[in-house]
Amino acid sequence: MLGHGFGMAYVSFFGVLVIVLLGVVVALFWRAAGRSRSDDDAQRILEERFARGEIGEDEYRRSVELLRSGRLRR
């Protein structure tokens, strides 16, 4: 009666695997999109602070370099 054997187990396993992989891909895209926006926001804030004179040129350049290198994260 139950002549499906391991075939159904493989189908179930690969179905779950596909769903997990799709979830990982969506999460990676979501994370990348959020990171670029936050980096752009951080760059804009640094530019505004520099323009108002709150930070000097050396601090501005150092902060931009840290932001671009990925070592400066919130």
Backbone as CSV, one residue per row, in Angstrom:
resi,resn,N_x,N_y,N_z,CA_x,CA_y,CA_z,C_x,C_y,C_z
1,MET,0.799,-1.189,0.000,0.000,0.000,0.000,0.849,1.263,0.000
2,LEU,1.858,1.272,0.803,2.708,2.446,0.889,3.977,2.199,0.085
3,GLY,3.865,2.027,-1.187,4.981,1.669,-2.032,5.844,2.843,-2.479
4,HIS,5.687,3.999,-1.864,6.457,5.171,-2.274,7.905,5.105,-1.792
5,GLY,8.151,4.444,-0.720,9.508,4.274,-0.207,10.163,5.603,0.146
6,PHE,11.446,5.679,-0.177,12.204,6.875,0.159,11.950,8.033,-0.811
7,GLY,11.301,7.780,-1.910,11.029,8.828,-2.893,10.286,10.006,-2.293
8,MET,9.284,9.755,-1.490,8.514,10.838,-0.857,9.366,11.584,0.169
9,ALA,10.249,10.869,0.839,11.124,11.527,1.807,12.070,12.489,1.098
10,TYR,12.590,12.088,-0.060,13.476,12.978,-0.819,12.730,14.208,-1.312
11,VAL,11.524,14.021,-1.795,10.722,15.150,-2.272,10.463,16.118,-1.123
12,SER,10.129,15.596,0.035,9.881,16.453,1.200,11.153,17.181,1.615
13,PHE,12.257,16.473,1.648,13.531,17.063,2.038,13.919,18.190,1.083
14,PHE,13.846,17.934,-0.223,14.239,18.949,-1.193,13.250,20.115,-1.221
15,GLY,12.008,19.865,-0.931,11.029,20.952,-0.830,11.369,21.897,0.311
16,VAL,11.694,21.329,1.452,12.096,22.142,2.606,13.402,22.868,2.299
17,LEU,14.331,22.195,1.646,15.609,22.807,1.287,15.407,24.017,0.366
18,VAL,14.533,23.891,-0.602,14.247,25.001,-1.522,13.645,26.176,-0.764
19,ILE,12.731,25.917,0.135,12.107,26.983,0.918,13.149,27.690,1.784
20,VAL,14.026,26.937,2.417,15.077,27.525,3.249,16.023,28.372,2.396
21,LEU,16.424,27.868,1.242,17.319,28.619,0.362,16.667,29.907,-0.130
22,LEU,15.407,29.859,-0.464,14.700,31.080,-0.863,14.660,32.086,0.286
23,GLY,14.445,31.606,1.488,14.457,32.487,2.655,15.809,33.143,2.862
24,VAL,16.875,32.386,2.677,18.231,32.933,2.827,18.492,34.002,1.762
25,VAL,18.100,33.730,0.530,18.308,34.705,-0.551,17.545,35.986,-0.271
26,VAL,16.295,35.878,0.146,15.496,37.068,0.465,16.130,37.837,1.619
27,ALA,16.583,37.141,2.638,17.214,37.804,3.778,18.480,38.540,3.366
28,LEU,19.286,37.936,2.501,20.512,38.590,2.044,20.208,39.848,1.238
29,PHE,19.226,39.784,0.345,18.842,40.971,-0.415,18.306,42.056,0.507
30,TRP,17.491,41.669,1.458,16.906,42.623,2.405,18.017,43.312,3.204
31,ARG,18.970,42.533,3.653,20.078,43.082,4.443,20.948,44.026,3.607
32,ALA,21.232,43.636,2.371,22.050,44.476,1.493,21.354,45.787,1.190
33,ALA,20.058,45.759,0.976,19.312,46.984,0.692,19.324,47.903,1.906
34,GLY,19.155,47.362,3.085,19.178,48.172,4.304,20.541,48.764,4.577
35,ARG,21.594,48.011,4.279,22.947,48.489,4.526,23.271,49.679,3.632
36,SER,22.900,49.625,2.371,23.240,50.728,1.473,22.518,51.992,1.891
37,ARG,21.278,51.864,2.358,20.555,53.050,2.825,21.195,53.621,4.075
38,SER,21.576,52.781,5.011,22.168,53.283,6.245,23.534,53.903,5.986
39,ASP,24.307,53.339,5.043,25.593,53.935,4.680,25.386,55.299,4.038
40,ASP,24.386,55.403,3.160,24.089,56.684,2.527,23.659,57.711,3.565
41,ASP,22.839,57.280,4.516,22.402,58.185,5.584,23.585,58.643,6.428
42,ALA,24.479,57.726,6.748,25.644,58.073,7.558,26.540,59.055,6.811
43,GLN,26.727,58.827,5.522,27.536,59.732,4.702,26.904,61.130,4.678
44,ARG,25.590,61.176,4.524,24.880,62.460,4.486,25.020,63.200,5.815
45,ILE,24.919,62.485,6.917,25.052,63.097,8.242,26.459,63.650,8.424
46,LEU,27.463,62.881,8.004,28.845,63.379,8.100,29.023,64.653,7.280
47,GLU,28.463,64.675,6.075,28.571,65.859,5.226,27.904,67.070,5.879
48,GLU,26.738,66.846,6.477,26.031,67.946,7.138,26.820,68.464,8.340
49,ARG,27.355,67.551,9.127,28.132,67.972,10.299,29.387,68.741,9.893
50,PHE,30.032,68.290,8.812,31.210,68.985,8.307,30.826,70.371,7.795
51,ALA,29.714,70.462,7.085,29.267,71.744,6.539,28.912,72.733,7.653
52,ARG,28.373,72.245,8.766,28.027,73.131,9.893,29.240,73.471,10.749
53,GLY,30.346,72.798,10.505,31.550,73.062,11.284,31.630,72.288,12.583
54,GLU,30.777,71.296,12.754,30.782,70.499,13.983,31.988,69.568,14.047
55,ILE,32.468,69.135,12.889,33.657,68.290,12.828,34.632,68.906,11.830
56,GLY,35.903,68.647,12.042,36.932,69.169,11.153,37.149,68.269,9.954
57,GLU,37.983,68.745,9.049,38.242,67.998,7.819,38.901,66.653,8.104
58,ASP,39.844,66.628,9.042,40.525,65.368,9.370,39.549,64.329,9.907
59,GLU,38.688,64.747,10.829,37.712,63.814,11.392,36.710,63.367,10.325
60,TYR,36.305,64.291,9.465,35.382,63.959,8.380,35.992,62.895,7.469
61,ARG,37.214,63.137,7.019,37.863,62.189,6.101,38.098,60.826,6.766
62,ARG,38.500,60.840,8.029,38.730,59.589,8.762,37.409,58.810,8.900
63,SER,36.346,59.524,9.217,35.039,58.870,9.382,34.519,58.304,8.062
64,VAL,34.688,59.052,6.977,34.257,58.559,5.667,35.047,57.312,5.290
65,GLU,36.336,57.318,5.559,37.167,56.149,5.247,36.728,54.937,6.069
66,LEU,36.439,55.134,7.342,35.962,54.031,8.188,34.617,53.510,7.685
67,LEU,33.754,54.414,7.274,32.443,54.019,6.771,32.582,53.193,5.494
68,ARG,33.423,53.630,4.587,33.609,52.924,3.320,34.296,51.573,3.507
69,SER,35.151,51.456,4.502,35.865,50.190,4.718,34.992,49.158,5.419
70,GLY,33.866,49.592,5.975,32.972,48.663,6.651,33.314,48.457,8.110
71,ARG,34.312,49.166,8.612,34.686,48.989,10.032,33.813,49.825,10.956
72,LEU,33.071,50.771,10.398,32.217,51.637,11.199,30.774,51.194,10.997
73,ARG,30.237,50.482,11.948,28.853,49.997,11.884,28.142,50.367,13.161
74,ARG,26.840,50.557,13.029,26.022,50.877,14.209,25.651,49.628,14.941
